[in-house]
Amino acid sequence: MAKSKVRPKDAAAEGVEPEAPLVEPVPADEADDDVEPKRVTRAGVITAERTRESDPTPAAEAEADEAAPRRKKLKTDVYEAELARLAIELHKLEDWVTYKRLRIVMLFEGRDAAGKGGAIKTITAALNPRVARVVALGVPTEREKSQWYFQRYVAHFPAAGEIVFFDRSWYNRAGVEHVMGFCTEDEYQEFLRSCPEFERMLVRSGIHLFKYWFSVSEEEQERRFVARLNDPTKRWKLSPIDLASRTKWVDYSRAKDEMFSFTDIKQAPWYVVNADDKKRARLNMIRHFLSLVPYEEVPAPEIVLPARQTEKREGYMRPPITDMNWIPEVF
């Protein structure tokens, strides 16, 4: 889909850089790793509008895998307030997708520990799961290996009025499969030839395709790996493939460069996210996505709560609470 210049309702006029959230130092225990998404509150929106100011330290452009120097962390309350404001815009976009029966496919790619999964969780926390679906496929089965390469991904594509988020996608072939030797050279070369045409076909069919690459520096990836190693709740994220990637950093860089040279096409360009700071990465990525879709607010129908049925009026009597198995109230 051709890139639209329409910005979200609160964005600045075309050609003017958007405002950046307030940046202040935070205590060491307020790390940005795996920040859980928050639900939208009206108070959070009001706070966001009152606290948004220009950032005195503009971000340096992330180029290839060289992310910008690490900056001071966003205060958690500022991050959550800005996220709440953007979440309301995501709700408006979701309503527009349903109303106009659009089909949106979003790809999240990047190195291990770049923050792809966290970004998806943050976005979908604000959306209706009946409209927004997450697809994170595992290792292909023997049957899937015998199919056309793109076939198992196509099976998860959206119907009208749906958004699908791919946590890794068909670009596995240009990345981990190629670097780790899970596909042949002929299969790799065929992917580079056919992928651009496949994506042009999707766009021509009416699917809106957005591709985001989360770029993380070598030093930050190492820090996140160590954090996962020392946290028993995160060790599951360190797969054998993740560990092997440490020995092939340059090979993955070359593979990404080659992939971009073939698949960064006008109809479906790659958008690179500086992901060394997870909070900033999520806010910047969501803001950018909203700027690409020319959505409008759909008038919401008035909702009137009907009268509640009462036990007395219906002659209903609850059974004794001692007849039920209650869990211990420890807290």
C-alpha positions as CSV (number, residue, x, y, z in Angstrom):
1,M,0.0,0.0,0.0
2,A,1.4,3.4,-0.9
3,K,2.4,5.4,2.1
4,S,-0.2,7.9,3.3
5,K,0.7,11.3,4.7
6,V,-2.4,11.5,6.9
7,R,-1.5,11.8,10.5
8,P,-3.5,10.9,13.6
9,K,-6.0,13.6,14.7
10,D,-3.5,15.1,17.2
11,A,-0.4,15.0,15.0
12,A,1.3,18.1,13.8
13,A,0.8,19.5,10.3
14,E,2.6,17.8,7.4
15,G,6.3,18.5,7.4
16,V,6.5,19.3,11.1
17,E,8.2,16.9,13.4
18,P,5.9,15.5,16.1
19,E,6.3,16.4,19.7
20,A,8.4,14.0,21.8
21,P,7.4,12.9,25.4
22,L,9.0,14.4,28.4
23,V,12.3,12.7,29.4
24,E,13.5,12.6,33.0
25,P,15.9,10.3,34.8
26,V,14.3,7.5,36.8
27,P,15.4,5.2,39.6
28,A,17.4,2.1,38.6
29,D,14.6,-0.2,39.5
30,E,12.3,1.3,36.9
31,A,13.8,-0.6,34.0
32,D,12.2,-0.6,30.6
33,D,12.5,-4.3,30.0
34,D,9.2,-6.1,29.5
35,V,7.0,-3.3,30.7
36,E,3.5,-4.6,30.9
37,P,0.9,-2.8,28.8
38,K,-1.6,-0.7,30.7
39,R,-5.3,-0.4,30.0
40,V,-6.7,3.0,28.9
41,T,-7.9,5.4,31.5
42,R,-9.3,8.9,30.9
43,A,-7.1,10.2,33.7
44,G,-4.1,8.8,31.9
45,V,-5.1,10.7,28.7
46,I,-5.5,14.0,30.7
47,T,-2.1,13.5,32.3
48,A,-0.5,12.9,28.9
49,E,-1.9,16.1,27.4
50,R,-0.6,18.1,30.4
51,T,2.9,16.5,30.5
52,R,3.9,16.3,26.8
53,E,6.8,18.6,26.2
54,S,9.7,18.7,23.7
55,D,12.5,16.3,24.4
56,P,15.8,18.3,24.9
57,T,17.8,15.4,23.5
58,P,16.5,14.5,20.0
59,A,17.1,10.8,19.0
60,A,19.9,10.1,16.6
61,E,18.8,8.3,13.5
62,A,19.2,4.5,13.8
63,E,21.0,3.3,10.7
64,A,21.1,-0.5,9.9
65,D,21.9,-2.2,13.2
66,E,23.6,0.8,14.7
67,A,21.0,2.1,17.1
68,A,21.2,5.6,18.6
69,P,23.2,6.1,21.8
70,R,21.3,5.1,25.0
71,R,19.3,8.0,26.4
72,K,17.8,8.7,29.8
73,K,14.8,6.5,30.4
74,L,11.3,7.8,30.2
75,K,9.5,8.1,33.5
76,T,7.1,5.3,33.9
77,D,4.1,7.6,34.5
78,V,4.9,9.7,31.4
79,Y,5.3,6.5,29.3
80,E,1.9,5.1,30.6
81,A,0.1,8.4,30.1
82,E,1.4,8.8,26.5
83,L,0.5,5.1,25.9
84,A,-3.0,5.7,27.1
85,R,-3.4,8.6,24.7
86,L,-2.2,6.5,21.8
87,A,-4.4,3.6,22.9
88,I,-7.5,5.7,22.4
89,E,-6.3,6.4,18.8
90,L,-5.8,2.7,18.3
91,H,-9.4,2.2,19.4
92,K,-10.5,4.7,16.8
93,L,-8.4,3.0,14.1
94,E,-9.9,-0.4,15.1
95,D,-13.4,0.9,14.8
96,W,-12.5,2.3,11.4
97,V,-11.1,-1.0,10.2
98,T,-14.3,-2.7,11.3
99,Y,-16.5,-0.1,9.8
100,K,-14.7,0.1,6.4
101,R,-14.0,-3.7,6.4
102,L,-10.3,-3.2,5.9
103,R,-7.7,-6.0,6.0
104,I,-4.4,-5.1,7.7
105,V,-1.3,-7.3,8.1
106,M,1.5,-6.2,10.3
107,L,4.9,-7.9,10.4
108,F,7.3,-7.5,13.3
109,E,10.8,-8.6,12.6
110,G,14.2,-8.0,14.1
111,R,17.0,-9.7,16.1
112,D,16.4,-11.8,19.1
113,A,15.5,-9.7,22.2
114,A,14.7,-6.7,20.1
115,G,11.3,-6.2,21.7
116,K,9.0,-7.4,19.0
117,G,6.7,-9.4,21.3
118,G,6.5,-6.6,23.9
119,A,5.5,-4.1,21.2
120,I,2.7,-6.4,19.9
121,K,1.4,-7.0,23.5
122,T,1.4,-3.3,24.1
123,I,-0.7,-2.6,20.9
124,T,-3.1,-5.5,21.3
125,A,-3.8,-4.7,25.0
126,A,-5.9,-1.8,23.7
127,L,-7.7,-3.7,21.0
128,N,-10.6,-6.2,20.7
129,P,-9.2,-9.7,20.3
130,R,-12.1,-10.5,18.0
131,V,-10.7,-7.9,15.6
132,A,-6.9,-8.0,16.3
133,R,-5.2,-11.4,16.2
134,V,-1.6,-12.3,16.9
135,V,0.2,-15.0,14.9
136,A,3.4,-16.5,16.2
137,L,4.1,-19.8,14.3
138,G,6.4,-22.4,15.5
139,V,8.7,-24.8,13.6
140,P,6.9,-26.0,10.4
141,T,5.6,-29.6,10.4
142,E,6.7,-32.1,7.8
143,R,3.5,-31.5,5.9
144,E,4.0,-27.7,6.0
145,K,7.6,-28.2,4.7
146,S,6.2,-29.9,1.6
147,Q,3.9,-27.0,0.9
148,W,4.4,-23.7,-1.0
149,Y,6.6,-21.7,1.3
150,F,4.1,-18.9,1.9
151,Q,1.1,-21.2,2.3
152,R,1.1,-21.6,6.1
153,Y,1.3,-17.9,6.5
154,V,-1.6,-17.2,4.1
155,A,-3.8,-19.4,6.1
156,H,-3.7,-16.8,8.9
157,F,-4.4,-13.7,6.8
158,P,-7.3,-11.4,7.9
159,A,-10.8,-11.4,6.7
160,A,-12.7,-8.1,6.2
161,G,-12.5,-5.9,9.3
162,E,-9.5,-7.7,10.9
163,I,-5.9,-6.9,11.8
164,V,-3.3,-9.6,12.1
165,F,0.0,-9.2,13.8
166,F,2.8,-11.5,12.8
167,D,5.4,-12.0,15.5
168,R,8.0,-13.1,12.9
169,S,6.7,-14.0,9.5
170,W,7.8,-15.4,6.1
171,Y,11.0,-13.4,6.5
172,N,12.3,-16.3,8.6
173,R,13.6,-17.7,5.4
174,A,15.8,-14.6,4.8
175,G,17.0,-14.6,8.4
176,V,17.3,-17.5,10.7
177,E,16.7,-20.2,8.1
178,H,19.4,-18.8,5.8
179,V,21.9,-18.0,8.5
180,M,21.5,-21.3,10.4
181,G,21.4,-23.4,7.3
182,F,17.7,-24.6,7.7
183,C,17.0,-24.0,4.0
184,T,19.0,-24.6,0.8
185,E,20.7,-21.8,-1.2
186,D,18.2,-22.4,-4.0
187,E,15.3,-22.0,-1.6
188,Y,16.9,-18.8,-0.2
189,Q,17.4,-17.3,-3.7
190,E,13.9,-18.2,-4.7
191,F,12.5,-16.4,-1.7
192,L,14.4,-13.2,-2.5
193,R,13.0,-13.3,-6.0
194,S,9.4,-14.3,-5.2
195,C,8.8,-12.3,-1.9
196,P,8.5,-8.9,-3.5
197,E,6.1,-10.2,-6.1
198,F,4.1,-12.0,-3.3
199,E,3.8,-8.8,-1.3
200,R,2.8,-6.7,-4.4
201,M,0.1,-9.2,-5.0
202,L,-1.2,-8.8,-1.5
203,V,-1.3,-5.1,-1.8
204,R,-3.1,-5.3,-5.1
205,S,-5.7,-7.6,-3.5
206,G,-6.5,-4.9,-1.0
207,I,-4.5,-6.0,2.0
208,H,-2.7,-3.2,3.8
209,L,0.8,-4.5,4.6
210,F,3.1,-2.8,7.2
211,K,6.6,-4.1,7.9
212,Y,8.5,-3.1,11.0
213,W,12.1,-4.0,11.7
214,F,13.2,-3.6,15.4
215,S,16.9,-2.6,15.5
216,V,18.9,-3.3,18.6
217,S,22.6,-2.7,19.3
218,E,24.9,-5.6,20.1
219,E,25.5,-4.2,23.6
220,E,21.8,-3.8,24.4
221,Q,21.0,-7.3,23.1
222,E,23.7,-8.7,25.3
223,R,22.3,-6.9,28.3
224,R,18.8,-8.3,27.7
225,F,20.2,-11.8,27.2
226,V,22.0,-11.6,30.6
227,A,18.8,-10.3,32.2
228,R,16.9,-13.3,30.8
229,L,19.5,-15.7,32.0
230,N,19.3,-14.3,35.5
231,D,15.5,-14.2,35.7
232,P,13.7,-17.6,36.0
233,T,10.5,-16.1,34.5
234,K,12.3,-15.2,31.3
235,R,14.6,-18.1,30.7
236,W,12.1,-19.6,28.3
237,K,12.9,-16.8,25.9
238,L,16.5,-18.1,25.5
239,S,16.0,-20.8,22.9
240,P,18.9,-22.7,21.4
241,I,18.5,-20.6,18.3
242,D,18.7,-17.4,20.4
243,L,22.0,-18.6,22.0
244,A,23.4,-19.6,18.6
245,S,22.7,-16.2,17.2
246,R,25.4,-14.7,19.6
247,T,28.0,-16.4,17.4
248,K,26.5,-15.1,14.2
249,W,25.9,-11.4,14.8
250,V,27.7,-10.4,11.6
251,D,26.1,-13.1,9.5
252,Y,22.7,-11.9,10.6
253,S,23.7,-8.3,9.7
254,R,24.6,-9.4,6.2
255,A,21.4,-11.3,5.9
256,K,19.3,-8.4,6.9
257,D,21.1,-6.1,4.5
258,E,20.5,-8.5,1.6
259,M,16.9,-9.0,2.6
260,F,16.3,-5.2,2.7
261,S,18.0,-4.8,-0.7
262,F,15.4,-7.1,-2.3
263,T,12.2,-6.5,-0.2
264,D,12.3,-2.8,0.7
265,I,9.8,-2.1,-2.1
266,K,7.6,1.0,-2.7
267,Q,4.4,-0.9,-2.3
268,A,5.5,-2.4,1.1
269,P,8.5,-0.6,2.5
270,W,10.4,-1.5,5.6
271,Y,10.2,0.8,8.6
272,V,13.1,0.6,11.1
273,V,12.5,1.1,14.8
274,N,15.3,2.2,17.1
275,A,14.6,-0.4,19.8
276,D,17.4,0.1,22.3
277,D,14.9,1.8,24.6
278,K,11.7,-0.4,24.7
279,K,9.4,2.3,25.9
280,R,10.4,4.8,23.3
281,A,10.3,2.1,20.6
282,R,6.7,1.2,21.4
283,L,5.5,4.8,21.5
284,N,7.3,5.8,18.3
285,M,6.2,2.7,16.5
286,I,2.5,3.1,17.4
287,R,2.6,6.8,16.6
288,H,4.1,6.0,13.2
289,F,1.6,3.3,12.4
290,L,-1.3,5.6,13.2
291,S,0.1,8.2,10.8
292,L,0.0,5.7,7.9
293,V,-3.7,4.8,8.1
294,P,-6.1,7.6,7.1
295,Y,-8.7,6.6,9.7
296,E,-11.6,8.6,11.0
297,E,-13.6,8.4,14.2
298,V,-16.7,6.3,13.8
299,P,-19.8,7.6,15.6
300,A,-20.6,5.3,18.5
301,P,-24.2,4.3,19.0
302,E,-25.8,5.3,22.2
303,I,-25.9,2.5,24.8
304,V,-28.7,2.3,27.3
305,L,-28.4,-0.3,30.2
306,P,-31.7,-2.2,30.5
307,A,-33.3,-2.8,33.9
308,R,-31.6,-5.6,35.8
309,Q,-33.6,-8.7,36.7
310,T,-34.0,-9.0,40.4
311,E,-34.0,-12.1,42.6
312,K,-36.9,-10.9,44.7
313,R,-39.1,-10.2,41.7
314,E,-38.3,-13.6,40.2
315,G,-38.7,-15.6,43.4
316,Y,-35.1,-16.8,43.3
317,M,-33.2,-17.9,46.4
318,R,-29.4,-18.4,46.4
319,P,-28.1,-21.7,47.8
320,P,-26.1,-21.5,51.0
321,I,-22.5,-20.3,50.5
322,T,-21.3,-23.3,52.5
323,D,-22.4,-25.6,49.6
324,M,-19.7,-24.1,47.3
325,N,-15.9,-24.7,47.3
326,W,-14.5,-21.2,48.0
327,I,-10.7,-20.7,47.5
328,P,-8.8,-19.4,50.6
329,E,-8.6,-15.6,50.8
330,V,-4.9,-15.3,51.4
331,F,-4.8,-11.6,50.3
